[in-house]
């Protein structure tokens, strides 16, 4: 009786196979996820707490930004994308490029161009040679303009060649609004053939991103931190004829717990500027300030830094926003069975975590996009949709959704194959 039912089923299948024979070319087996038929569900997770009024910060800086040192996400901004000159904060890029492209034991010689740089400068005459390592301390602690040029010429062949390296590095980091013309940050502009000008400049957002790269992504991040955290340093030229002493002017290192690094800057065009980083437990904050007053307001940058870093510490905490998605089995069109295919993310228990730095009352949405029907054939492990996590409308993570089962498609060839297998079975 079982054999008879099986034969009837197979013959029925053959008949159906002939019926769909002419229609097979309409289906593309590789197309499983059909967005136009997607079913979307949105779940929200809200971090409830007292609202924070950012307008109450009353910063002196014309431009300011606070970013998450882990993800680079902007946590607070005040004209953070406005292009402005950045003075000696430029030197964080000079330092990291030298560390990545040179050797600390390299010998560098002062050129006439380097020796002509204005104060603040090391003051070494043309022809004096130094170890690159010593020049980096001179660059970052005392902010010597001539040391910056010596380093640039050694690494890039010329100031112009090094500036090209600086701009290329900025683009690779994602800084689209930054233009480097000098390695020391002195006010500079170049007039192009069409009469337009390009100015040595950046934005608060780009400047913070560059420091974030220096301390968290660069292969030379540990050496960068070692140099920029040093309180004082002494050295001499390679012949031992002259000795020099440097003191770190980053007051944040002693005025705020957890201060990691930073760089000050000032020119007449830029005003006072500062970029720095602070670590608090598992949180790292990077802040940048441009146009933070002009003389006599030299201390405004420290006031702004304390205010903005305190704002970050008080209002942002790490939260695990992962949610187990509600994935229901999906029916299969033209399948050999009526059994729906279950779905899965394929994540292990250890992978079911998504920790991000969240501010008070920020919302994370979890959007599940899966089709309402799959088209046979379906193979276990086929990607059929995705789950998107977004914060304030910006995607922060995407997880694929996979078929957790397989299903063949009814076809003439399928029926013939099964009929052949049936007759080959020895009952």
N, C-alpha and C positions, 0 to 999 in steps of 0.2 A: 504493500500500500504506500509505504514511504517512497519507494522508487517511482511509483506511478505519479505521485504528487510532484515529485522532483522533475519528472519528464514534462508534466503539464506546465510547471512553472518555467522551465527552460524554453519550451515551445512558445509560451506566451511572450517570453522575453525576446525570442527571435522575431516574432510578429511586431513587437514594439520597436525592435531594432530596425526593421525595414521602414517603419513609420518615421523614425527620426533620422534615417540614413541621409536624406537630402538636406537635413537641417544641421548636420554636424559642423559644417564649415562656419556656422554663426558663432560658435563658442571657442574662446581662446583659453586653453587649460591653465595658462600661467596667471590669468586674471582671477584673483580671488577676492581681493578687497575692492568693493565698488563704492566709492565715496558718495555717489548720488543716492545710494540706498542706506547710507550709514545711519545708525541710531546713536544719538549723542545724549549722554547723561552728564550732568555737571553737579559735583559735590563741592561744598565750600567748607573751609576750616578757617575760623576767625580767631585770632589771638585777642582775647578781650582784656582790656586794661584801660586805664585812664588815657584819654586823648592827649597828645602832645602838641602844643602850639609852637611850631618852628619859628614863627615870626617874632617870638619873644626873645630870640637869641641876641638880637641887636649887635651883630658883628660889625667891626670897623671896616673890614676888607671889602673892596669893590666886588671881588669874586672869591668864593670859598666853596669847598666841597669836602664831604666826609664819605669815604668809601669803605666797604667791607674788604679787609685785607685778604680774605680767603677767596671770595668770588669776584671781587671787583665791582660789586653792585653799589650804585650811588645811594647813600642813606640820607644825605642832606645836600642840598645845593642852593647856592645863591649866585646867579649869573655864572654858573660853572662852565658854560660853553662859550663864554665871551672871550675873544682872543685879546691877550694883553702881553706886554713884555714881562719877562720873569727873572731878570738879573742873574745872580749867581746860583740860584736853584738849578740853573743849567748844568752845573758841575756834577750833579748826580749822574747824568748821562755820560759826561766825559770820564768819570771814574769807572763806571761799569763797563764801558767800551774798552778802556785801557786794561782792565782786569781780564776781560774776555779775549782780547786780541794781542796782549803782550805778556811778557814774563816779568815778575817782580824784580828779577836780577838784571834786567836790561839796563844798559847805560844810555842815558839821554843827554844831548848837548844843547846848551842854550844858543839859539840863533839871534841874529840882530833884531828880527821881528819880535821874538819873545822878550828880549832884553828891553825893548821899547814900550812894553805894556805899562799902563798907569797903575797907580796904587789902587787897591792893596796889592803889593807885589813882594816877591822874595828878594828881588834886588840883585841877583847874581849877574855879572857881566857876560857878554858874548864869549862863547868858548868854554864856559864852565860846564863840567859834566856831573851828572847826578845819577843815582840809582832810581829806577822808575818807582820802586816801592816808597822811597823817601818823598818823591814828588807828589805821590798820591796823598800822603799825610799833609803836605803843604797845601795841596788843592782843597782838601775837604775840611781841615781844621781851621786854617787861617784864611782860606779862600783866595790864595794868591793867583792873580791874573796871569803872570808870566809863567808860572808852573803849568797852568792849563794849556798855554800855547806850546810849551816844550813837549808836553805829553801828546798834544794833537799832531804836531809835526813828526814825532817819533812813530806814532801808530798809523797816521793817515798819510804821511808824506808831506802834507801841507795843511794849513788851516782849512782851505777849501776842500781838500780831500777828506779830512776828518769830519767836516760839517756834512758832507754827503753820507758818510757812515752813520752819523747821528740821525739824520733824517730817515735813512733806510731802516734803522733800528726802531725809530719812533713808529713808522708805519707797520712794522712787524708786530709791535705791541698793540696796535690798534688805535694809535693817536693820529687822527686825521686833521687836526687843527693846529699842529705844531710845526714851526719852521725854525731850524737851527742855522745860524750864520756864523756864530763864534763858539769856541769851546769854553769861554769864561762867562758869557752872559752879558757882556758890555752892550749897551744899546747900539744896534746896527740896523741898517736898511740897505737894500740893493734896488736900483732902478732898472727895470726891464726895458727891452727894446721898444715896447709899445707905450712906454711912459709910466706904467704902473709900478708900484713899489711892493717889495716883500720885506717884511720886518721880522727881526729875531723875536719870536713870540710863541706863546702856547695858551692853553686854557687851564683853569684850575683842575678840571676833570682829567685832562691829558697828563698834567704834571703829577697828580696823585697816582695815575696808572703807571707812569714811569717808575716812581718810587716803589710801588707795589711789585713791579717786575724785579727791581733791584734786590728786594728783600725776600721774595718768595719764589721766583721762577728762574732767575739767572743761575747758571751753574757756578757762578762766583759769589753767590749771595752771602755765604759765611765770611768770606774775606772782605766784602763790602761792609758788612756789619762790624767786623773787627776794626776796620780803619775808622769808620764814622762814629764809633762809640768810644774811641780812645780819648782820654781827657787831655793828655799832653804828649808831645813826641819831640825828640831831638835827633839831629843828624848832621852830617857834613858832606861836602862835595867829595867826589871820588878820589881826589888827591889829598884830602884832609886839610886843606888850607883854610877853609871857612866853616864855621859851625852855625847851626840854625836851631831855633826852638819854636814849636807850634803849640798853641792852646786851642781847645775846641770851643767854638762860640755858640754851640747849640745849647742854650740855657734850659731847654725842655728836659735834657738828660738828668738834670738835678732838681727840677721843679715839679715833675710829675712822675708818680709811681708807674712803672711799666714802660717808660719811654724807651723806644728801640733805637731810633736814629732820626736824623733830620738835617736840613740844610737851609741856611738863611741866605738872603740876597738883598741888595739895594743898588739902584742906579737912579739918576734924576728922572729918567723916563718911566721906570717901573715902580718907583716908590719901594717900600719895604715888602718883601715877599718871604714866604716860608713854606716848606713841605716837610712833614714829619710823620712818624708812625709810633703807635702805642700798643702794647699788648696787655690784655687784662684777662687772665685765666686762659680760656680757649678762644678768646676773641682777639682779633687784630684789627685795628682801625688805622687808616691812612687819611691824612688831611692835607689840603693845600690852600694857600692864601695868596692872592695877587692884589696889588694896589692897596696894601694895608697901611695906608697913611704915608706921610712924608715928614721930614724933620719939622718939629722936634719929637714926633710921635713914634719913636723907635720901639717902645714897649708894647704897642698895640698888637703886634703879631703874637706876642706871648699871651696876652689877654684873650685874643680870639682863639688861639690854640687850646688854651685851658677850657674855654667855654665849649668849643665844639667837641673835643675829646670827652668831656664830662657828659655832654648830651648823648654821645654814642654809648658810653658806659651805662647811663641811667635808663636808656630807652630801647636797647636792642639786646635780645637774648637768642641763643640757639634753641630751635624747636624742631622736633621730628614731625614732619607734616605728611609722612607716608600714610596712605589709607588703602586698606584692602579693597580692591575694586569689586563691584557687583557684576560679575560676568556670567551671563546665562547662555545656555547652549543654543546654537543657531541652526535652523533647518537648512537642508542642502537641496538645491534645485537640480533635477535630473540625476539624482543619486540612486543607487541600487537598493537603498533602504530608506525608511521614513524616520530613522533615528537621528535626532539633531546632534551636531558636533559640539562637544564642550570646548571652552576656551580657557587659556591660561597665560599668565605673564612669564612663566618659566623661571621666576625668581626664587632663589633659596631663601630660607628664613633670615639668614645673615644679610641678604641683599635688600630686604624689605625695610629700608630706612632712607629717609631723605631729610637730612638736617640742614637747615638754613638759618641765617641770622634774620630775625623778624623784629620789626618795630611794633609798638603797641597799636592794636586795632588794625594791623595790616591783614589782608585776606589772601589766602592761598586757595585757588580753585583747582579741582581735579576733574578733568574732562575725559570721558571715555568715548572713543569713536570706534564703533564696530559695525559691520554690515548687518542688516536684518535678515539676509539670506546669503549663503555661500553657493558657489557654483561648482558642481562636481567636474573633474575629480579633485578631492581634497587630500592632502598628505599631512600627516602629523608633523608639526613643526613649521608649517607654512605660516608666514606672517599675514594676519588678516585685519589688523587694526592697530590702534595705539592709545596710550593713556598720556595725557599732557597735563603737567602741573604748571600753573602760571601764578605769578605774584604781581599784583597791580597791572595786570594785562600783559606782562612780559613772561615768556616761556622760560622756565628754570630747569625743567627735566622732561624727557619723553621716554616712555617705556613701551616696547612693542607688545602686541597681543598675538598669541599664536594659537593655531588649531591644536587641540589636544586629542585628536583622533583622525582617522582616515576614512574616506568614502570614495568608492569607484563610481564611474558614470555609466548609466545605461547606454549601450551602443550595440550596433550589430556585431562588431568585433568581440565585444565583451560576451554576448550571448553565445557566439560560436565557440569561443574559448571554453566557456563553462560547459557547453554541450559536449565538446571533445573530452573534457576532463571527466564528465559523467560516464561516458561510454567506456573510458579507460579504467574505471573503477571496477574492481573485481568484487561483486556482491557475494 
